[in-house]
């Protein structure tokens, strides 16, 4: 058989040759350093056979920053963690241990609870295993053999997984530890240059709160200690930027147990919220969107028609109706209401496209354990819109949305990249409909020149989608907006328009939200800027500090003149030292501080710009600078 290498050359191998055989055929050093083979872009264990015609790429220890190489490294580190825990805590029950973004975890049921103080002991044992050396052996066994083994070992979680498996089951063994696992894994422990356990958490078995709560141990691993040190430094920076901490420090919002997952916005936080809303309204007007408002509560029949009753009911807040057999749902999304709005009138092809926009409060019954500050909430405010158009209008509409997104994210100095999610196993519609829908999205991305990756099977049940991501100053990627192509919901609601041929046609609906949600977007912005927002977004843009009591009237007068120009300015006239008040303004990350004393006047103001020193500006110079910075919210 023949396989294709990254340079398009062919490598001839005997039938049934593995990824490791391919590496050996290329060179012994490559085989020694190999950690994983990518076959047609899919991660595959080096021990597995290749197939004729596959395009392969062999990853090695030199690919230290490659996500796929780190994936297999961390997967193997998770198994080493399980081996260490089983040796240190006899009677422990093991669950699952996958690699995740930036690390790995393993879930355990301990005979007695453990705490953060136990991690050092476990980490020491894990390092000892690496120093001793381990190799991974792979074998396939029948379901019955796996069940017999794990029952004998008293591992009920592995028994449950084996009972659900179909066909042969894969086992991996290193040292005296064997795990039920698909792989892939390293050849041995030599590539693991650094490992660190990072924390403990509770986790329900299989994510179901009705199941037993397990102990989850988090860790990370790298090919070198330098890479680990750099990662830990990034984590420290991330902690300093945590939006929950800064939200309290900057008096932006708080969360309460009385309404979990629902932020209470303080006046300064509402300024952020309202500035984003002003941009949303401004840009929607420019781009031909029509603002609408639809109800928050609908009866069960609507959710059945839309398909959400079957697919999303567990995430909805339900309300008893006027009779025993009647139920209402608080809307988790705007789509069905916009379908009713479109259906309220007869439509012609001349009316299309129709672009409805609504930033309504939505409610989603997220599990309590998944809630996280502003980035995972139950009260959601989306910058939602639905575009009703003819199929031939779809490419232009999607291109327009992508252009809108690029402009929007550019305001915050972030470049978007895309993820195209294609048909899931459980879906509505025919394969032919999905073929056309997926092609329309991919063609638009290519035409726009946007970088993207394909995520097979990750689309919604009613259509494929584009997820838009941004990378912040720490290099973290955040999912933001989404663009979804939908032929199913308009069909379910019987939506039509009269075409130029005088017959009825069904419109295509494009769902789109570009901020994603105001809550999540603001949480990400807080961390991206570390609370030091650009001037146009800052809740307080300038603070005036009277040097003494005699200067308070002049300071207040200056504030009033700046406020009259449309700027957000306050006065700090507390009976504190000037130095302390300057320091407090720095901690609040206020862009400008104006000190007003005996020597200050309209011709000479003592101005301190955030991150800089003090200078003497006239009031006219100060106003000119403020106007320039405020204009950055609309750079056209």
C-alpha positions as CSV (number, residue, x, y, z in Angstrom):
1,X,0.0,0.0,0.0
2,X,1.0,3.6,-0.4
3,X,0.5,6.6,1.9
4,X,0.9,10.3,1.1
5,X,3.4,12.4,3.1
6,X,3.0,16.2,3.8
7,X,5.2,17.1,0.8
8,X,2.9,15.0,-1.5
9,X,5.5,12.3,-1.9
10,X,4.4,8.7,-1.7
11,X,5.6,6.2,0.9
12,X,5.3,2.5,0.0
13,X,4.6,0.2,3.0
14,X,3.5,-3.4,3.5
15,X,-0.2,-4.0,4.0
16,X,-1.2,-3.5,7.6
17,X,1.7,-1.2,8.4
18,X,1.3,1.1,11.4
19,X,2.1,4.7,11.9
20,X,5.2,3.7,13.7
21,X,6.2,1.4,10.8
22,X,5.9,4.5,8.5
23,X,8.1,6.5,10.8
24,X,10.7,3.7,10.8
25,X,10.6,3.6,7.0
26,X,11.4,7.3,6.9
27,X,14.2,7.1,9.5
28,X,15.0,5.6,12.9
29,X,15.3,9.1,14.6
30,X,11.8,10.0,13.4
31,X,10.5,6.7,14.8
32,X,12.3,7.3,18.1
33,X,10.8,10.8,18.5
34,X,7.3,10.0,17.1
35,X,4.3,10.7,19.4
36,X,1.3,10.6,17.1
37,X,0.3,10.1,13.5
38,X,-2.4,12.3,11.9
39,X,-4.1,10.2,9.2
40,X,-6.3,12.3,6.9
41,X,-6.3,14.9,9.7
42,X,-7.5,12.5,12.3
43,X,-5.5,11.7,15.5
44,X,-4.4,8.0,15.4
45,X,-2.3,5.9,17.7
46,X,1.1,5.0,16.3
47,X,0.3,1.4,17.0
48,X,-2.7,1.3,14.7
49,X,-2.6,0.3,11.0
50,X,-2.7,2.8,8.2
51,X,-4.8,2.4,5.1
52,X,-3.9,2.7,1.4
53,X,-4.1,6.2,0.0
54,X,-4.2,8.0,3.4
55,X,-2.4,11.3,3.8
56,X,-0.3,11.1,7.0
57,X,1.8,13.5,9.1
58,X,3.9,12.1,12.0
59,X,4.2,14.4,15.0
60,X,7.3,14.2,17.1
61,X,8.7,15.7,20.3
62,X,9.8,18.6,18.1
63,X,6.2,19.6,17.7
64,X,6.1,20.9,21.2
65,X,3.5,23.6,20.6
66,X,1.2,21.5,18.3
67,X,-2.2,20.9,19.9
68,X,-2.4,17.4,18.6
69,X,1.0,16.5,20.0
70,X,0.1,18.1,23.3
71,X,-3.2,16.2,23.3
72,X,-1.5,12.7,23.2
73,X,1.1,13.9,25.7
74,X,-1.5,15.0,28.2
75,X,-3.7,11.9,27.6
76,X,-0.8,9.7,28.6
77,X,-0.1,12.0,31.6
78,X,-3.7,11.5,32.8
79,X,-3.1,7.7,32.8
80,X,0.0,8.2,34.8
81,X,-2.0,10.3,37.3
82,X,-4.5,7.4,37.6
83,X,-1.7,4.9,38.2
84,X,-0.2,7.2,40.9
85,X,-3.6,7.7,42.7
86,X,-4.4,3.9,42.6
87,X,-1.0,3.2,44.2
88,X,-1.3,5.9,46.9
89,X,-5.0,5.3,47.7
90,X,-5.9,1.6,47.8
91,X,-9.6,1.1,47.1
92,X,-10.0,4.2,45.0
93,X,-12.5,3.9,42.1
94,X,-11.4,5.4,38.7
95,X,-13.8,7.0,36.2
96,X,-12.5,8.9,33.1
97,X,-9.4,11.0,32.4
98,X,-9.3,12.9,29.1
99,X,-7.0,15.6,27.8
100,X,-8.6,19.1,27.7
101,X,-7.6,22.6,26.6
102,X,-4.3,23.4,28.4
103,X,-4.2,20.1,30.4
104,X,-6.0,17.1,31.5
105,X,-8.1,15.7,34.4
106,X,-9.0,12.4,35.9
107,X,-12.1,11.7,38.0
108,X,-11.9,9.5,41.1
109,X,-14.1,8.2,43.9
110,X,-11.8,8.2,46.9
111,X,-12.5,6.1,50.0
112,X,-11.9,9.2,52.1
113,X,-12.0,12.8,50.9
114,X,-8.8,14.4,49.8
115,X,-7.8,18.1,49.7
116,X,-5.5,20.5,47.9
117,X,-2.7,19.6,50.3
118,X,-2.7,16.1,48.9
119,X,-1.8,17.2,45.4
120,X,2.0,17.6,46.2
121,X,2.2,13.9,47.3
122,X,0.3,12.7,44.2
123,X,2.5,14.9,41.9
124,X,5.6,13.5,43.5
125,X,4.5,10.0,42.8
126,X,3.6,11.0,39.2
127,X,7.1,12.4,38.7
128,X,8.6,9.3,40.1
129,X,6.8,7.2,37.4
130,X,8.1,9.4,34.7
131,X,11.6,9.2,36.1
132,X,11.3,5.4,36.3
133,X,10.0,5.2,32.8
134,X,6.8,3.7,31.4
135,X,5.8,2.3,28.1
136,X,2.2,1.9,26.8
137,X,1.0,-1.4,25.5
138,X,-2.3,-1.6,23.5
139,X,-4.6,-4.6,23.2
140,X,-8.1,-5.3,22.1
141,X,-10.3,-7.6,24.1
142,X,-13.9,-8.7,24.0
143,X,-16.6,-6.9,25.9
144,X,-16.9,-10.0,28.2
145,X,-13.2,-10.0,28.9
146,X,-13.2,-6.3,29.8
147,X,-16.2,-6.8,32.1
148,X,-14.6,-9.7,33.9
149,X,-11.4,-7.8,34.4
150,X,-13.0,-4.6,35.8
151,X,-15.5,-6.4,37.9
152,X,-12.6,-8.4,39.5
153,X,-10.8,-5.2,40.2
154,X,-13.9,-3.6,41.7
155,X,-14.0,-0.7,39.2
156,X,-17.8,0.0,38.7
157,X,-17.3,3.0,36.5
158,X,-15.2,1.0,34.0
159,X,-17.7,-1.8,34.2
160,X,-20.5,0.7,33.2
161,X,-18.5,2.0,30.3
162,X,-17.6,-1.5,29.1
163,X,-21.3,-2.6,29.3
164,X,-22.2,0.1,26.9
165,X,-19.4,-0.6,24.4
166,X,-20.0,-2.3,21.1
167,X,-17.5,-4.6,19.5
168,X,-13.9,-5.1,20.7
169,X,-12.7,-2.9,23.6
170,X,-9.3,-1.3,23.7
171,X,-7.1,-1.4,26.8
172,X,-3.9,0.5,27.4
173,X,-1.4,-0.7,30.1
174,X,1.5,1.2,31.6
175,X,3.3,-0.1,34.6
176,X,0.8,-2.0,36.8
177,X,-2.1,0.1,35.6
178,X,-4.6,-0.9,32.8
179,X,-7.3,1.4,31.6
180,X,-10.2,1.1,29.2
181,X,-9.3,3.7,26.6
182,X,-9.5,4.4,22.8
183,X,-6.1,6.2,22.9
184,X,-4.0,7.5,21.4
185,X,-1.0,7.3,23.7
186,X,2.7,8.0,23.7
187,X,5.2,5.1,23.1
188,X,6.8,5.8,26.5
189,X,7.1,8.6,29.1
190,X,10.4,10.1,27.7
191,X,8.7,13.0,25.9
192,X,7.0,14.2,29.1
193,X,9.4,17.0,30.1
194,X,7.2,18.7,32.8
195,X,4.0,17.9,34.6
196,X,2.0,19.9,37.2
197,X,-1.2,19.2,39.1
198,X,-3.2,22.4,39.2
199,X,-6.3,21.8,41.3
200,X,-9.3,19.8,42.6
201,X,-13.0,20.1,41.9
202,X,-16.2,18.2,42.3
203,X,-17.7,16.6,39.2
204,X,-20.8,14.4,38.8
205,X,-20.3,11.1,37.1
206,X,-21.1,11.7,33.4
207,X,-22.1,15.3,34.2
208,X,-25.4,14.3,35.6
209,X,-26.2,15.8,39.0
210,X,-28.4,12.8,39.8
211,X,-25.2,10.6,39.9
212,X,-22.5,10.4,42.5
213,X,-20.2,13.3,42.9
214,X,-16.5,12.4,42.2
215,X,-13.3,14.2,42.8
216,X,-11.7,15.7,39.7
217,X,-7.9,16.3,39.8
218,X,-6.7,18.7,37.2
219,X,-3.2,18.8,35.8
220,X,-1.1,19.8,32.8
221,X,1.9,18.5,31.0
222,X,4.4,19.8,28.5
223,X,7.4,18.7,26.4
224,X,9.7,21.0,28.4
225,X,9.9,22.8,31.8
226,X,10.3,26.1,29.9
227,X,6.9,25.6,28.3
228,X,5.3,24.7,31.6
229,X,6.8,27.8,33.3
230,X,5.5,30.0,30.5
231,X,2.1,28.4,30.9
232,X,2.0,29.0,34.6
233,X,3.0,32.6,34.0
234,X,0.0,32.9,31.6
235,X,-2.2,31.4,34.3
236,X,-1.0,34.0,36.8
237,X,-1.8,36.8,34.4
238,X,-5.2,35.3,33.8
239,X,-5.9,35.2,37.5
240,X,-5.0,38.9,37.8
241,X,-7.4,39.6,34.9
242,X,-10.2,37.4,36.2
243,X,-13.4,39.3,35.4
244,X,-15.1,38.2,38.6
245,X,-12.4,39.8,40.8
246,X,-12.1,42.9,38.6
247,X,-15.9,43.2,38.4
248,X,-16.0,43.7,42.2
249,X,-12.9,45.9,42.3
250,X,-14.2,48.2,39.6
251,X,-17.8,48.2,40.9
252,X,-19.2,46.8,37.7
253,X,-21.5,43.9,38.8
254,X,-22.1,41.3,41.4
255,X,-23.8,37.8,41.6
256,X,-26.1,36.6,44.3
257,X,-27.3,33.2,45.5
258,X,-30.8,34.6,45.4
259,X,-30.7,34.4,41.6
260,X,-27.8,32.2,40.5
261,X,-26.3,32.9,37.2
262,X,-28.0,36.3,36.9
263,X,-25.7,39.3,37.2
264,X,-26.7,42.5,39.1
265,X,-25.3,45.3,37.0
266,X,-24.1,48.3,38.9
267,X,-24.2,51.8,37.4
268,X,-20.6,51.6,36.1
269,X,-21.3,48.1,34.6
270,X,-24.4,49.4,32.9
271,X,-22.3,52.0,31.1
272,X,-20.3,49.1,29.5
273,X,-23.6,47.4,28.7
274,X,-25.2,50.6,27.2
275,X,-22.1,51.4,25.1
276,X,-22.3,48.0,23.5
277,X,-26.0,48.4,23.0
278,X,-25.4,51.8,21.3
279,X,-23.0,50.2,18.9
280,X,-25.5,47.4,18.2
281,X,-28.3,49.9,17.4
282,X,-26.0,52.2,15.3
283,X,-24.6,49.4,13.2
284,X,-28.0,47.6,12.8
285,X,-29.4,50.9,11.4
286,X,-26.5,51.2,9.0
287,X,-26.9,47.6,7.8
288,X,-30.6,47.6,7.2
289,X,-31.8,45.7,10.3
290,X,-35.3,46.4,11.8
291,X,-35.6,46.5,15.6
292,X,-38.4,44.4,17.0
293,X,-39.6,43.2,20.3
294,X,-41.3,39.9,21.0
295,X,-42.8,38.3,24.2
296,X,-40.8,36.5,26.8
297,X,-43.2,33.7,27.5
298,X,-44.9,31.3,25.0
299,X,-47.0,28.2,25.4
300,X,-45.8,24.6,24.9
301,X,-47.3,24.4,21.4
302,X,-44.9,27.0,20.0
303,X,-41.9,25.1,21.4
304,X,-43.1,21.9,20.0
305,X,-43.5,23.5,16.5
306,X,-40.0,25.0,16.7
307,X,-38.4,21.7,17.8
308,X,-37.1,23.1,21.0
309,X,-39.5,21.1,23.2
310,X,-37.8,17.9,22.0
311,X,-34.2,19.2,21.8
312,X,-33.9,21.9,24.5
313,X,-36.7,21.4,27.1
314,X,-34.3,20.5,29.9
315,X,-32.6,23.9,29.5
316,X,-35.9,25.8,29.7
317,X,-37.6,27.4,32.7
318,X,-41.2,26.2,32.6
319,X,-44.3,27.8,34.1
320,X,-47.7,26.1,34.8
321,X,-50.5,27.4,32.5
322,X,-54.1,28.2,33.2
323,X,-55.1,24.6,33.2
324,X,-53.5,21.3,34.2
325,X,-52.5,20.3,30.7
326,X,-51.1,23.7,29.8
327,X,-47.4,24.7,30.2
328,X,-45.5,27.9,29.3
329,X,-41.8,28.3,28.7
330,X,-39.7,31.4,29.3
331,X,-37.8,31.9,26.0
332,X,-34.2,30.7,25.9
333,X,-33.9,32.2,22.4
334,X,-35.7,34.6,20.1
335,X,-36.1,32.4,17.0
336,X,-39.7,31.2,17.4
337,X,-41.0,34.7,18.2
338,X,-39.4,36.0,15.0
339,X,-41.0,33.2,13.0
340,X,-44.4,34.3,14.3
341,X,-43.5,37.9,13.5
342,X,-42.6,37.1,9.9
343,X,-45.8,34.9,9.5
344,X,-48.0,37.8,10.7
345,X,-48.2,39.2,7.1
346,X,-48.1,38.0,3.5
347,X,-44.6,38.5,2.1
348,X,-43.3,39.1,-1.4
349,X,-39.9,38.5,-2.9
350,X,-39.7,42.3,-3.1
351,X,-39.7,42.4,0.7
352,X,-36.7,40.2,1.1
353,X,-34.3,40.2,2.7
354,X,-36.0,41.1,6.0
355,X,-33.5,41.5,8.9
356,X,-35.1,41.4,12.4
357,X,-33.0,42.4,15.3
358,X,-33.8,42.1,19.0
359,X,-31.6,42.3,22.2
360,X,-34.1,40.6,24.5
361,X,-33.4,38.9,27.9
362,X,-33.3,35.2,27.6
363,X,-33.3,32.5,30.3
364,X,-31.5,29.1,30.1
365,X,-31.6,26.6,32.9
366,X,-27.8,25.9,33.0
367,X,-26.6,23.4,35.6
368,X,-25.5,25.1,38.8
369,X,-22.0,23.5,38.5
370,X,-21.4,25.0,35.1
371,X,-22.2,28.7,36.0
372,X,-19.1,30.9,35.9
373,X,-19.2,34.7,36.4
374,X,-20.5,36.5,33.3
375,X,-19.2,33.8,30.9
376,X,-21.8,31.1,31.8
377,X,-25.1,32.6,33.1
378,X,-28.8,31.8,33.2
379,X,-29.9,35.3,32.3
380,X,-28.6,36.0,28.7
381,X,-28.9,39.1,26.6
382,X,-28.1,38.3,23.0
383,X,-27.6,40.8,20.2
384,X,-29.9,38.5,18.2
385,X,-31.0,38.9,14.6
386,X,-32.8,36.7,12.1
387,X,-32.5,37.4,8.3
388,X,-35.3,36.0,6.2
389,X,-34.1,35.8,2.6
390,X,-34.4,33.9,-0.7
391,X,-31.8,31.1,-1.2
392,X,-30.0,33.0,-3.9
393,X,-29.6,35.9,-1.4
394,X,-27.8,33.7,1.2
395,X,-24.2,34.2,0.0
396,X,-24.5,38.0,0.1
397,X,-26.3,38.0,3.4
398,X,-23.7,35.8,5.1
399,X,-20.9,37.8,3.6
400,X,-22.5,40.9,5.0
401,X,-22.7,39.4,8.5
402,X,-19.1,38.3,8.3
403,X,-18.1,41.9,7.3
404,X,-20.2,43.2,10.2
405,X,-18.4,40.8,12.6
406,X,-14.9,41.8,11.4
407,X,-15.8,45.5,11.9
408,X,-17.3,44.9,15.3
409,X,-14.4,42.8,16.7
410,X,-11.9,45.3,15.1
411,X,-13.2,48.0,17.5
412,X,-11.6,46.0,20.3
413,X,-8.4,45.1,18.5
414,X,-9.3,41.5,18.0
415,X,-9.1,39.5,14.7
416,X,-11.9,36.9,14.3
417,X,-11.4,33.4,13.0
418,X,-14.1,30.9,12.3
419,X,-15.2,27.4,13.0
420,X,-17.6,25.8,10.5
421,X,-19.8,23.2,12.3
422,X,-21.4,20.6,10.1
423,X,-24.3,18.2,10.4
424,X,-24.7,16.3,13.7
425,X,-26.0,12.7,13.9
426,X,-29.4,13.9,15.3
427,X,-30.7,16.5,12.9
428,X,-33.7,17.7,11.0
429,X,-33.9,17.8,7.2
430,X,-32.5,15.8,4.3
431,X,-28.8,15.2,3.3
432,X,-29.4,17.3,0.1
433,X,-30.6,20.2,2.2
434,X,-27.6,19.9,4.5
435,X,-25.3,19.7,1.4
436,X,-26.6,23.0,0.1
437,X,-26.5,24.7,3.5
438,X,-23.0,23.7,4.4
439,X,-21.7,24.7,0.9
440,X,-23.3,28.1,1.3
441,X,-21.5,28.8,4.6
442,X,-18.2,27.5,3.4
443,X,-18.3,29.4,0.1
444,X,-19.0,32.6,2.0
445,X,-16.0,32.1,4.3
446,X,-13.8,31.4,1.4
447,X,-15.1,34.4,-0.5
448,X,-14.4,36.6,2.5
449,X,-10.9,35.2,3.0
450,X,-11.5,34.4,6.7
451,X,-9.4,31.7,8.3
452,X,-11.5,28.8,9.4
453,X,-11.5,25.2,10.6
454,X,-14.2,22.5,10.1
455,X,-15.8,20.8,13.1
456,X,-17.6,17.7,11.7
457,X,-20.9,16.9,13.5
458,X,-21.0,20.0,15.7
459,X,-23.8,21.8,13.9
460,X,-27.2,22.5,15.5
461,X,-30.1,20.1,14.9
462,X,-31.7,22.5,12.4
463,X,-28.7,23.6,10.4
464,X,-24.9,24.1,10.1
465,X,-23.3,27.1,11.7
466,X,-20.3,29.4,11.8
467,X,-18.9,30.1,15.2
468,X,-16.7,33.2,15.4
469,X,-13.8,33.2,17.8
470,X,-11.5,36.0,19.0
471,X,-8.0,35.7,20.5
472,X,-7.3,38.0,23.5
473,X,-4.0,39.6,24.6
474,X,-3.1,36.4,26.6
475,X,-3.5,34.3,23.5
476,X,-6.7,32.7,24.7
477,X,-9.4,31.9,22.1
478,X,-13.0,32.8,23.0
479,X,-16.1,31.8,21.1
480,X,-18.1,34.9,20.4
481,X,-20.7,35.2,17.7
482,X,-22.5,32.6,15.7
483,X,-24.1,32.5,12.2
484,X,-26.5,29.7,11.5
485,X,-28.2,28.6,8.3
486,X,-31.7,27.3,8.8
487,X,-34.2,25.7,6.4
488,X,-35.9,23.7,9.1
489,X,-37.6,26.3,11.3
490,X,-39.2,28.2,8.4
491,X,-40.6,24.9,7.2
492,X,-41.9,23.9,10.6
493,X,-43.7,27.3,10.8
494,X,-44.9,27.1,7.2
495,X,-43.2,30.4,6.3
496,X,-43.5,31.5,2.7
497,X,-43.1,34.4,0.3
498,X,-44.6,35.0,-3.1
499,X,-41.9,34.7,-5.8
500,X,-41.5,36.6,-9.0
501,X,-43.0,33.5,-10.7
502,X,-46.2,34.1,-8.8
503,X,-45.8,30.9,-6.7
504,X,-45.0,30.4,-3.0
505,X,-41.5,29.7,-1.9
506,X,-40.0,29.1,1.5
507,X,-37.5,31.6,2.8
508,X,-34.1,30.7,4.3
509,X,-33.4,32.0,7.8
510,X,-30.0,33.1,8.9
511,X,-29.7,33.3,12.7
512,X,-26.9,35.5,13.9
513,X,-25.5,37.0,17.2
514,X,-22.2,38.8,17.0
515,X,-21.4,39.8,20.6
516,X,-22.9,36.4,21.4
517,X,-24.3,37.7,24.6
518,X,-23.7,41.0,26.3
519,X,-22.8,39.3,29.6
520,X,-20.2,37.0,28.1
521,X,-18.8,39.6,25.9
522,X,-18.3,42.1,28.7
523,X,-16.7,39.4,30.9
524,X,-14.2,38.7,28.1
525,X,-13.6,42.4,27.5
526,X,-12.8,42.9,31.2
527,X,-10.2,40.2,31.0
528,X,-8.9,41.3,27.6
529,X,-8.3,44.8,28.9
530,X,-7.6,43.8,32.5
531,X,-10.2,46.4,33.4
532,X,-8.2,49.2,31.6
533,X,-10.9,49.9,29.0
534,X,-10.3,52.2,26.1
535,X,-11.4,55.8,26.7
536,X,-14.7,55.5,24.8
537,X,-15.8,52.5,26.8
538,X,-14.5,53.4,30.3
539,X,-17.3,53.9,32.9
540,X,-15.4,56.9,34.2
541,X,-13.4,58.6,31.5
542,X,-11.8,61.3,33.7
543,X,-11.6,62.2,37.4
544,X,-10.9,65.7,38.7
545,X,-9.0,65.9,42.0
546,X,-9.1,69.2,43.9
547,X,-5.9,69.6,45.8
548,X,-7.6,71.2,48.8
549,X,-11.0,72.4,50.0
550,X,-10.5,75.8,48.4
551,X,-10.3,74.1,45.0
552,X,-13.5,72.1,45.2
553,X,-15.7,74.7,43.5
554,X,-13.3,75.1,40.5
555,X,-12.9,71.3,40.2
556,X,-16.7,70.8,40.1
557,X,-17.0,73.6,37.6
558,X,-14.4,71.8,35.3
559,X,-16.3,68.6,35.7
560,X,-19.6,70.2,34.6
561,X,-18.0,71.7,31.5
562,X,-16.5,68.3,30.5
563,X,-19.9,66.5,31.2
564,X,-21.6,69.1,29.1
565,X,-19.4,68.0,26.2
566,X,-20.7,64.5,26.7
567,X,-17.9,62.9,28.7
568,X,-18.2,60.8,31.9
569,X,-16.3,62.7,34.6
570,X,-16.5,62.7,38.4
571,X,-14.8,64.6,41.2
572,X,-13.0,63.0,44.1
573,X,-13.1,65.5,46.9
574,X,-12.6,63.1,49.8
575,X,-10.6,64.2,52.8
576,X,-7.7,61.9,51.8
577,X,-4.2,62.9,50.7
578,X,-3.7,63.8,47.0
579,X,-1.3,60.8,46.6
580,X,-3.9,58.4,47.9
581,X,-6.6,59.7,45.6
582,X,-4.3,59.5,42.6
583,X,-3.4,55.9,43.6
584,X,-7.1,55.0,43.9
585,X,-7.8,56.5,40.4
586,X,-5.0,54.3,39.1
587,X,-6.5,51.2,40.8
588,X,-9.8,52.0,39.2
589,X,-8.0,52.3,35.8
590,X,-9.5,55.7,35.0
591,X,-8.0,56.9,31.7
592,X,-7.4,60.6,32.8
593,X,-6.9,62.3,36.1
594,X,-6.9,66.1,36.3
595,X,-5.3,67.6,39.4
596,X,-6.7,71.1,40.3
597,X,-4.8,73.4,42.7
598,X,-3.6,76.9,43.0
599,X,-1.6,76.8,39.8
600,X,-4.3,75.3,37.6
601,X,-6.6,77.2,35.2
602,X,-8.2,76.7,31.8
603,X,-4.8,77.4,30.2
604,X,-2.8,75.1,32.4
605,X,-4.4,71.9,33.7
606,X,-2.3,69.2,35.4
607,X,-3.3,66.1,33.5
608,X,-2.2,62.5,34.2
609,X,-3.0,60.0,31.4
610,X,-3.3,56.3,32.4
611,X,0.1,54.6,32.1
612,X,2.0,57.9,31.6
613,X,3.3,60.9,33.6
614,X,1.8,64.3,34.4
615,X,1.7,67.1,31.8
616,X,0.3,70.6,31.6
617,X,-2.6,70.9,29.0
618,X,-5.0,73.6,28.2
619,X,-8.7,72.8,28.5
620,X,-9.0,73.1,24.6
621,X,-6.1,70.5,24.2
622,X,-7.8,68.2,26.8
623,X,-11.2,68.4,24.9
624,X,-9.5,67.8,21.6
625,X,-7.8,64.7,22.9
626,X,-11.1,63.4,24.5
627,X,-13.0,63.9,21.2
628,X,-10.3,62.0,19.3
629,X,-10.4,59.1,21.7
630,X,-14.2,59.0,21.9
631,X,-14.3,58.8,18.1
632,X,-12.5,55.4,18.2
633,X,-15.9,53.8,19.0
634,X,-16.9,54.6,15.4
635,X,-13.7,54.8,13.3
636,X,-15.4,55.3,9.9
